[in-house]
């Protein structure tokens, strides 16, 4: 009798949780075929950035919490690599599933590959063309290690083909993060976050900033402060602030300018929100300003205008058929874009193909077919025992 396939889902940062949640639910819905483990690397270690999301998304306590924490990219990647390797040497997995493009993604893919465990990459093939972005390096490394590459748009598949990845390893399934959004929209409609902030729908802007190039040095912080000033001249602005950004705003701005921001009656500077509250906040915003990749996709689905405060995007589909405009961290362009939006009609949601809430189901169906023609868990178990013996001898 065939035993269930053991799947290890790896998540390290907040956007990863939204991607593993529908996969976890879909795999758990097939107990005859799959068992599921969750490895939380702890790359985002703050409670508000992690635990609240697990609760909102219906995820259980992880099977492993690696406490990677923050640090230089090499240090963080090394801790995630070591932690994943040790876990995978003690807990049998037939497949490791990684999502997104954070350091934990590349580290877990490398750990699994060295242990000869197949790797599936969800959200494969995204490219910004900017190798100065650490995430771009993580995407490239992970995609060239992965045995299965699950893409969420045609552009991603084209990128992989150009890099010489065999077509049989590439599977177009759609966007798992939209699965989460679709599933939780009814709960978001019941959120009281707008009442708590005393904001009517469509009357305000939302800002999210977390990228090091924007919030880790004085020049970027000064531009963020000017963006805030430009937006709040026109409408209230809600800024759920990343802990690192909050620390740097206070430390790197002149005290007088920081005080002006704090006292700005049109600025709601708040702690990070759980996913349910943030989805409601985003859905009813007039405009969202962000340096996040995932928010570009969510606003495209919701039909909410999005101004991306970066010079490029790995998600060009959100520009070509969505609501996203790339403007860089440029206060003047922010002001011009807001003026244009005042006279533009609200866009209808524009959904790329297979952004329909069923991507996780497609992945699970593909995995079911995949393991029909690949080694059974019994055979894989023998290889697993050999790996453990080999690694033990090597150390």
N, C-alpha and C positions, 0 to 999 in steps of 0.2 A: 504493500500500500504506500502511495506517495505521501510524504510528509509535507506540511505547509512550507512555502518558501519564506526564509527569514530575511526581512528587509530592514535595513538600518537607515533612518532618515536623519540627516545632519543639518542642524541650524545653528547659526552663530550670532546673528544680528536681527534686529526687529523686522526688517522686510522678509527675512527668511521664514519667520513664523507664519506669516500670512500665506506663504507658498507651501509649507508642509502641512498646514491644517487640512485642506481638502484632500490631500494625498493620504494623510493619516485616516481620515474618515472613510475614504473609498477603499483603502486596504483593509480596514477593520470590518468593512461590510462584506468581506470575502474570507471569513475565518477558516473555511475549508482549504483555501489556497495560499493564504499569507499570514504570517505573524509580523508584528511591527515593533521596532525599537526606536526610541528617539535619543539622539546624542545632541545635547545642548553644550556647545563649546564654551559659552560664557563670554563671547567676544563683546557683547553688550551686557554688562553685568549689573547695571543699576536696576533696582526693582521696578521702577516705573517704565523702564525701557524693555522689560523682559517679562516679569511675572504677570503683570496686568494683561499683557497680550496673550499669554497662555490661557488665562482665565476667560478673556473675551472670546477667544477662538475655540474654546472647548477642548484644548489640548491637556493631556494628563501631565503629571510630574514626569520629567524626562528620566529615562533609564540611566543616563550618565550626565553629570554636570561637570565639565572639565575646568571651569574657573580660569579660563585663559586671560581674561581681563584686557586692559589697554596696554600700550607700549609701542615701541618702534615696530614697523611692519615685519622686519625679520624676526624679532623676538616673539611677536604675537603669532606669526605663522609657525614658528618653531614649536611653541607651546601647544598649538592646536594639532600640529603634526604628531608630536610625541603623545599627546593625550589620546588622539584617535587611534594611533597604532596600538597603544597599550590596551585600550578598550577592545579593539577588534581581535587582539590576541587572546582575550579571555571570554569574549562572547561571540558565538558563531553568527556570521551573517553571510547569506548567499549573494546579496547585492547591497551596495552602499549607494544611496541616493543623495546627491548634493544639489543645492539650489542657489541661484543667484551668482554673485561675483565678489563676495567678501573674502578676506584672508582665510577664514575657516573653510570656505568652499574649496579653494585650491589645496589647502593642507589635507583635508579629509580625502580628496581625490587621490593625492599622492600617497597617503598612508595606505589606502585600500589597494591601489595599483601595485605597490611594492609587496603587498601580501597576496597578490594574485586574486583579489576579490573584484568581480566586475563592478563598474561604476556607471551610474546613470546621472546625467546632468540635466536638470530641469531649468529651462530658460537659457538654453545653449544658443550660441551663434550671434549674440549681440555684440556689436562693435561700434565704438565711437571714432576709431582711427587715431586716437590720442593716447600714445603709450606713456605720457606723463601721468596718466591716471592709474593709480595702483589697481583699480578694479579691471582695467583693460588687460593688464598682465594676468590677473587671476582668471579672466574669461578665456584667454588664449591657452594658458596652461591647462585649465580644467577641460576644455573642449578637446584638446589633443591627447589627454589621458583617458577620456571617457569611452566606454564601450557602446553606450546608447546616448544619443543626443536628442533631447526633446525640445523642439523649437515652438515658439508661440507666434511667429509671423513668417511670411515668405522671405522677407529681407534676411532674416537670420539663417535660413537654409541656404540662401545664395552666398552668404559670407563663408559658410562652412565648405560649400562646394569649391569656392575659389581657393581655399586653404588646403585643398586636396583630401578632405575627409570623405571616405567612401559613402556613397548615397545610402547603402543598406544600414548604416549606423544612425541615420538622421530620420527622425519621426516628427512630423508636424501635428501637434496635439492641441494647440491653443494656449491660452493664458491662465495658469492656475490661480494667479492672484485675483483675477476677475471672478473665479469660482467663489473665493472667500467674500468678495464684495457683494456678489449677487445673493449669497446665502445670508448675509448679515444686514442687508438693507432693511428688512422689516424691523429688526431690533433697533437699528439706527434711527428709524422714524420715531421710535418711542424715547429716544435720548432727550434729556432735559438740559443739555449743555448750552443751548441758545438762551434758555430762560436764565440759567445761572450767570451767563455773561451779559444779560440784558440786551440782546441783539435780535432784531427781527430778521427773518430770512432775506437773502439777497441784498443786505445793507452793508456788508463788511467784506474785507479781504482777509486771507489767511497767508501766513508766511512760515515756511520751514527752511532751516539752514543747518547743515551739519558737516559739509565737506571741508577738509583741512585747508584747502586753498582759499576758502572763503572766511573761515572763522578762527584760524590758528595763527594769524599774524596781524599786526597793527593796520596795514594797508587795507586788507580785506574787511576787518572789523569796522574801520572808518566808512567804507562803502556800504556795509550793511546798515550802519546807523543812518547814513544819508538816504538809503532806500526807504527805511522806516519813516523818516521825516517826510519824504515825497508822498508816500502812500497815505499817511495820516492827515495830510492836508486835504485829502479828497474824501476819505471814508475811515471808519474804524478799522483797525488792524489787529487780528488775533495772532499772537506769536507763541505757540507751544514750544518752549525753548529747550533745546538739547543741553544737557548739563555742561558739556565742554564749551558750547557757545555762550552760555550764561556766565561762566567763569571768565572767559576771554573778553566778553563785552565789558564786564566790570573792571578787569585788570588792564586792558589795553586802550580804553577810551579815556580821554581827559575827564577828570572827576565832574567838571561842570557839564560836559556833554552827556555823561551817564545820568546825571541828575535830571537833565532835561528830558531824556528818554523815559525815565521812571515816572516822571510827573506828567507826561503827555497823556491827556485825558482820552485821546483817541487810540491809545495803544493798550491792548490787553496782553501783558506779559505773563504767561501762565506756565505751570509745570507741564511736562509731557502728558498727553492724554492716552487712555486706552483706545483700542481700535474702534469700538462702537461709537464713542463720543467723537472721535476724530472724523469718522466717516460722515456723521451727521453734520459736523462743522464744515467739512469739505463740500458735501452735496449741496448745501444751501448758501455757499459763498458766492459773491459776485465775481471774484477772481481769486486764484491761488498763485502765489509766488513761491518758487521752490528751487532747490538744487538737487532734489531727489529724483531718481529714475522711476521708481514705482508710482509716485504721485502723478507723473506725466501720463502714465497709463490709466490710472483711476479717473483722473479728470477727463480724459478722452472718452471713457465709457460713460461718465456722468454728464458730459456735455458742458462742463464748467470751464471757462477760459483759464488757461494756465500760462504763466510767464516763467520760463526756465532761466534761472540766473547762472547760466553756464555758457561757455563758448561753443559747446557741441553736445550731442546726445547720442547714446547708443540705441535709442529708441526712435529712429526717424519716422516710423509709421505714425507716431503721435502727432507729428507735424504735417505729414502728407494727407492723412485722412482723419485727423483729430482736431483738438482744440488748442494744441500746444504751440507756443512761439518762443524761439530761442533768442534771448536778448543779452546774455552775459550779465555780470554783476555791474550794471551800468545805470546809475540813478536817473540820468537824463532820458534814457530809453524806457525806463520804468514809467516816468511821468508821461512820456508821449504815448506809450501803449495804454495807460489808464485812460487818457483822454480819448483815444480811439474807441476803447471799449464802452465809454459812456454813450456813444452814438450808434453802437453796433447791436443788432438783435442777438438775443441769447441763442447759442448754437443748439441744434438738436444733437442728441447723442450719436456719435459716429463709431460704430463697432467694427473693427477689423474682423476678418473671418475667424471663426472658432473662439472668439471672446464671448462665450455664451454660457459660462457656468458649468461646462461639462468636460473641461480639459483633464481633470483628475480621473474621471471615469475612463477616458481614452487611454491614459497612461496605464491604468490598472488592467485594462483589456489587452494592451500591447504586452505588458509584463507576463500576463497569463499565457499568451501565445509564445513569447520569447522563451519561457522556461519549458515549454513543450518540446523545444528542439535543442535545448542546451542541457548540460549535465544536471542530473537529478540531485536533490539535496544530499542523498546518501553518498554519491560520488564526490560531491563538493566537500562533504564532511571528511573524507579521507585526505583530500588535498589540504583541508584546514588543519588537520592534525599534523601533517607533514610541515606546514608552515610554522606552527607553534614550535615543533622540535627544532627546525632550522634556526628560527629566531633566538630560541633559548641557547642553542649551541653558539650562535654568533656573539651573544652577550656574555 
